[in-house]
Amino acid sequence: MNTLDPYTEELLDTLLEAKDSQALLTVLQSLLTPAELNEIPKRLQILKRLKAGEPQRRIAEDLGVGIATVSRGARALKRDQ
């Protein structure tokens, strides 16, 4: 397992302290730009859809992202296996 730096550990602890989804959203809104907050859910969907076996081009079209973004997700999944 990778050892996390203290800043990453603090970030994770802060996120875990959120009591509900609204509190977590508030924390994320304070940390991320609107564009970043819009992209993270798409990245989660990319990973889920890749795991389900959907074609990369369809995922890119459906989510309105570039094929490179989907390919990056596919590489991340392969690394984690």
Secondary structure, DSSP 8 states (H G I E B T S, - for coil): -----HHHHHHHHHHHT--SHHHHHHHHHHHS-HHHHHHHHHHHHHHHHHHTT--HHHHHHHHT--HHHHHHHHHHHHHH-
